[in-house]
Amino acid sequence: MKLPILFNPASGTSPKDPDALLRPLPKDLRDRVEPTPFGPPWDFEPAIAQAIRLEGPLLVWGGDGTIHHAAKALIDRGCPVPLGAIPGGSGNGLARGLRTPLEPAGALQRLLEGRELRMDLPRLDGAPFMNVCGTGFEAAVAHRFDALPGRGFTTYARACWHLWRTWPAAALTWDAEQEPMPSAKGRIERIRAAFHAPGTGLPTTAWSLCFANLPTYGGGVWIAPAADPTDGCLQWATLARPSWFDLLTEAPSLFREGGHTPLRQEGRLRRATLRLERPLPWHLDGEPVAERDRAELTVDSRAFRMQVTGACPWL
């Protein structure tokens, strides 16, 4: 009996080759695992049972959506084994945030040689997510992207283009327990913080709003650089609608870990009840969910077991 590697042949923009995934592994690691095709209706039970017998982890090779469903299945079982996420989608936001190598074979080897991280488990109205949830423009794009044929950057860019100039901002009201942002660590960051005015608190309007457990969206956007999946908090982040000029001058900063831009505002909270002026679409880890005009955000501290590589910065 071997540890299953569940993979969704439909996720990502290129076919998955199980032989190519295993070929670079040392023999002792290759003999421990067995790729298994998987997809809707997402019955993870046999694979979880097998991972439990072999003392885990449950390995999943796919995009953020496939990994989101695997995490939900483990949560329903009380997280009996860690989840090991092998990047195989078009965005790979969770893997990027955990600093997992994006090359699948390298990621698999590092995960098998890795360690377990007890990370926070955030929830939107009780529904869990691993990386990020959000509303406004980003959620509208997630809904549009889900309805379009095909995957990958071109399809995502088309969804963004259709909504960029027409999506309106929405008014917000909050009941939230806020936490101060972590202090700047590096010299440049401390100088930059000294020349910026203190934060003005929670936003009263937003064009795009997310709540992040990890720092990155899919595609390499550092939406919440200070997010820490072990601090018991969520990082909120808003994006202002960029002009053409902003797309050239400011947007590239979002793709750098240390990038700073006035397009992004952020802060931290332990819990929040958010009310919106009208029902808006939402997403969980990029997966579209129902519209709502009221949302409750909570965090279960260190409640999820995640298999990570040695490059993961959190203990």
DRENFI-83767 format. One record per atom (N, C-alpha, C): x, z, y. Coordinates in steps of 0.1 Angstrom, whole numbers, plus 5000, padded with zeros to 4 digits. Atoms other than C-alpha are relative to their C-alpha. Layout:
XZY
...
//
This chain:
500850004988
500050005000
500950005013
499250014987
501349915035
499150025012
500749994987
500449985071
499449875004
500650124996
497949725082
500449975015
499950044986
498749525114
498849915003
501250084997
495349415126
500349905011
499850094989
495449095146
498849915002
501250084997
492748895163
500549865003
499550134998
493548525159
499449935013
500650064988
491248445189
500550055013
499549944987
493048665215
501349935004
498850064995
495748535237
499949855002
500150144997
496648175246
500849914990
499350085010
498748075216
499750064986
500349955013
498248105178
501050114996
499249895005
499548415161
500649964986
499450035013
502048365133
500650124994
499649885006
502348665111
501450004994
498750015006
505448535093
501150015011
499049994989
507248495127
500050145005
500049864996
506148845136
500950094991
499349925009
507748995105
501449964997
498750055004
510748775100
501250075007
498849944994
513148945125
500150154997
499949865003
512449295112
501050034989
499249955012
514949485090
499150014988
500850005012
513749475054
499250134998
500749885002
512949845053
498750025008
501150004992
510549805082
499049894996
500950115004
509149475070
499250044987
500749965012
508249635037
498950105002
501049904996
506149895055
498749955005
501150054993
503649665071
499449874994
500650115005
501149395063
499049945011
500950064990
499449165089
498649974994
501350025005
495649145085
499149945011
500950064990
493348905104
498850095002
501049914996
490649085123
499249955012
500850044988
487849035148
498650064999
501449955000
484149105156
499449994986
500649894992
482149295145
500850135001
499149894997
485149525148
499850124991
500149895010
484849735116
501450054997
498749955002
488049935119
500250114989
500049885010
487150195092
501049984989
499150025012
489050045062
501550025005
498649994995
492250005083
500450145005
499749864996
491950355098
500350094988
499849925012
491550505064
501349974993
498750045006
494650315051
501150065008
499049944992
496650425081
500150154999
500049865003
495650785075
500750044988
499349975013
496750775039
501549985002
498650034998
500150635051
500650075012
499649914988
500350885081
500349915012
500050084988
499950605106
501349945004
501150034991
500150455131
499149894996
500950115001
497250215133
500649895009
499450104992
498949895145
499049895003
501050114995
496949635165
500849905008
499350114993
498349305176
498949915007
501050084993
496149155203
500050035015
500149984986
495049165239
499350135003
500549874995
493649445260
498650034994
501349985005
490149385247
500050054985
499949955014
491049415210
500650144999
499549865000
493149725217
499050105005
501149914995
490249875237
499150044989
501049985011
487949835207
500750094989
499349925010
490649985183
500050155005
499949874995
491050285206
498750074999
501449945001
487250345207
499850054986
500349965014
487150345169
500850124996
499249875003
490050605167
499450125007
500649894993
488350815193
498850054993
501149965008
485150815173
500350084988
499549935012
487150945143
500850125004
499249894996
488851215164
501549985001
498650044998
492151025168
500950064988
499349955012
493451095132
501449954999
498650064999
496550865138
500249945013
499850074987
498250715168
499749864999
500350154999
497450365180
501349945005
498950084996
500350125182
499649865005
500550124994
499649835206
501149905000
499150115000
501549515199
499549895009
500650094990
501049275229
499849864994
500350135005
499348955219
498949935007
501150064992
496848875246
500649925012
499650084988
496948685279
500450095011
499749914989
497348995301
500950114997
499249895005
498749285281
500350115010
499849894990
498149545308
500450134995
499649875006
498349845285
501450004996
498750005005
501549735269
501050005011
499150004988
503149655303
500150145006
500049874994
502149995316
500850104992
499249915008
503750175286
501449954998
498650065001
506949955289
500349964986
499850065013
506449805255
500549865002
499550144999
508449485250
498849904998
501150095001
506149185255
500249904988
499750095012
507848985226
499550084988
500749925010
505649085196
500950064989
499249955011
508349115169
500950115005
499249894994
510549325192
499150125003
500949894997
507549535202
499750084987
500349945013
506649595165
501150094995
498949935005
510149705156
500250135008
499849884992
510449945186
498950104998
501049905003
507050095178
500250074987
499849945013
507850155142
501250105001
498949914998
511050325154
499750105011
500349934987
509250495183
499550144997
500449865000
507450825189
498550005004
501449984996
503950955196
499950065014
500249954986
502751015232
498550055000
501349944997
499751245239
499649965014
500450054986
498151055268
498650045003
501349964995
495151135289
499049894995
501150095004
491750985279
499050005011
501050004989
489750885310
498749944995
501450055004
485950805308
499349965012
501050054991
483450605328
498650034995
501349975005
480050765324
500050034985
499849965014
481350905290
500649904992
499350105008
482750575278
501550005002
498649984998
486450595272
500749865003
499150114997
489150355285
501450054999
498649975002
492850345280
500849985013
499150044989
494350175310
499350015013
500650004986
492050095339
498549964998
501350054998
488450055348
499849975015
500250034986
487049915380
498749935003
501250074995
484349755401
500449925012
499850094989
483949515429
500649864996
499550145003
485949185430
500650004986
499350015013
488049265399
499150004988
501050005011
485049345378
499249875000
500750135000
483249035390
500849894994
499150105007
486248835379
500050024985
500049975014
486249005345
498749944994
501350065006
482548905340
500149855000
499950154999
483248545352
501049954990
499050055010
486348515330
499550014986
500649985013
484448645300
499049884997
501050115002
481848365305
500649865000
499350134999
484348085310
500649964986
499350035013
485647885280
501550015002
498550005000
489347935272
500550145005
499449884995
491748215281
501349965007
498750034994
495148245299
499950005015
499949994986
496248235335
499249905007
500750114993
494647905345
498550045000
501449965000
491148035334
499850115009
500149884992
491748365351
500149965015
499850044986
492948195383
498749935005
501350074996
489747975383
498950105003
501049904998
487548285380
500350075014
499749944987
489448445410
499649915011
500350094989
489148135431
498549995003
501550014998
485348115426
499550125008
500549884994
484948465439
500850055012
499149954990
487848525463
499450015014
500450014986
486248405496
498550055002
501449974999
482648505488
499650144996
500449875005
482748845472
500050105012
500049904988
481649115498
500450144996
499649865002
482949465502
498750084998
501249915002
480549755493
500450145006
499849874995
480050095510
500050104988
499849905010
481050405489
499750145006
500049864997
480250775489
500550074988
499349935010
482151035469
499650144999
499949855003
481951375453
501250014990
498850015008
485451415440
500950125002
499049904999
488151665432
501449925001
498850084998
491251515447
501350084997
498749945002
494951585440
501049935009
499050074991
497951515463
500849904992
499150105006
500051215455
501350064997
498749955003
503351285438
501049965011
499050024989
506251315462
500949884997
499150115002
508551015467
501350054995
498849965007
511651035445
501349945006
498850064995
514150785458
500250015015
499749994986
515850775492
499149905008
500850104993
514150445502
498550045001
501449965000
510750575492
499750125009
500249884990
511250905512
500049955014
499950064986
512250705543
498749935003
501250084998
509250475539
498850095002
501149904999
506850775534
500150075014
499949934987
508250935566
499549925011
500550094989
507250635587
498649954998
501450035002
503750605573
499150125003
500949904997
500850805585
499450064987
500549945012
499351055560
498749924995
501150065005
496650925537
498750045007
501249964993
493150915552
498950044990
501049965009
491351025521
499349894992
500650105009
488950845498
499349895009
500550124992
487850495510
498450015001
501450004998
484350455524
499449864997
500450145005
484250075516
501149954991
499050065009
486049865490
499549864996
500250145006
486349495481
500350004985
499649985014
488049585448
500550144998
499749865002
488349935434
500350024985
499849975014
489950055402
500450154999
499549875003
490750385385
500949984988
498950045009
494050365366
500650134993
499349905008
495550575338
501449964999
498650065001
498650345337
500249915012
499850064987
500250155365
499649855001
500150154999
499649785356
498749954995
501050095005
496849535353
500749914990
499450115007
497249255329
500649905009
499350114992
499548975341
501150065009
498949954993
502049215356
499750055014
500349944986
500249345388
500150154999
499949854999
501349695397
499050055009
501249964992
497949815409
500150145004
500049864998
498650185407
501450064996
498649975005
502450245406
500350144997
499749855002
502250625407
499150054988
500849955011
499750645378
500950064989
499349925010
500850895351
499050034989
501049975010
498950905318
500150144993
499949865006
499951265311
499850115011
500249904990
499051435344
498650055002
501449954999
495351495338
499249945012
500650064988
494451275368
499849854998
500150154999
493350915376
500549965013
499650064988
494950705402
498949905005
500950104994
492350525424
500849905009
499350104992
493450205441
499049905005
500850104994
491749965464
500949885004
499350124995
492749605472
499149945011
500750084990
491749445505
500049864997
500050155002
490749085504
501149935007
498950064993
493848885511
499749875007
500150134994
494048605536
501049904994
499050105005
495948285529
501450055003
498749954996
498848435548
500450124991
499749895008
498648755528
500449964986
499750045014
498748565495
501549955000
498650045000
502148425506
500950115003
499049904995
503648735523
499850134993
500249865005
502049045507
499750004985
500449995014
500648955473
501250014990
498949985009
504148915457
500550144998
499649865001
504749285464
499350074988
500849945010
502049365439
500649984986
499450035013
504149215411
501350074998
498849935001
507049445417
499750154999
500349865003
507149805404
500150085013
499849934988
508449935437
499549945013
500550074989
506549695459
499050085008
501049944991
504649825489
499349895009
500850104992
501849635507
498850075006
501249954994
499049725531
498749964993
501250045008
496649535508
499550114991
500349905010
496749835485
500050145006
500149854997
495550195492
499850074987
500149925013
495750465465
500050155002
500049865000
495350825457
499750054986
500249945013
494751075429
498850095000
501149915001
491751265416
499950044985
500349955014
490751475386
498749964995
501350055004
487151375386
499349955012
500850064989
484651185407
498749964996
501350065001
481051095411
500049905012
499950114990
480950765430
498649935001
501350074997
477850615446
500349875008
499850124993
477750255457
498749955007
501250044992
475350085482
499149914992
500850095009
474149845455
500649994986
499550015013
474549785418
501149904999
498950095001
477949625411
500549994985
499450015014
479649495379
501250094999
498849915003
482249715362
500749944988
499350045012
484849665336
500850124994
499249905007
486649885310
501249934993
498850075006
490249765302
499749855000
500250144999
489149425314
498749954992
501250045008
486049425291
498750025009
501249994991
482749355312
499150114994
501049905003
480249645312
498949995010
501250024992
476849685328
500250045015
500049964986
476249695365
499550145002
500449874996
475750035381
500250035014
499749964986
475450195415
500450145001
499449875001
476550535404
500950014988
499049995011
479550625382
500650135001
499349875002
481050945369
501349974993
498650015006
484850945362
500550144997
499449885005
486351215341
501349974992
498850025008
489651275323
500150124990
499749915011
490251445289
501550014999
498549994999
493851575293
500649994986
499250025012
496251455266
499249994987
500950005012
493451375242
500149884991
499850125009
494651045228
501449994995
498750015007
497450975204
500449855001
499550144998
499550665213
501449994995
498650035005
502550525195
500749925011
499350074989
505150425221
501549984996
498550025003
508750295222
500850095008
499149924993
511750465235
500149985015
499950044986
511450285268
498850065008
501149944993
508150465276
500550125008
499449904991
508950695306
499450144999
500749875000
506550975297
500250074986
499849925012
507151255272
498750044993
//
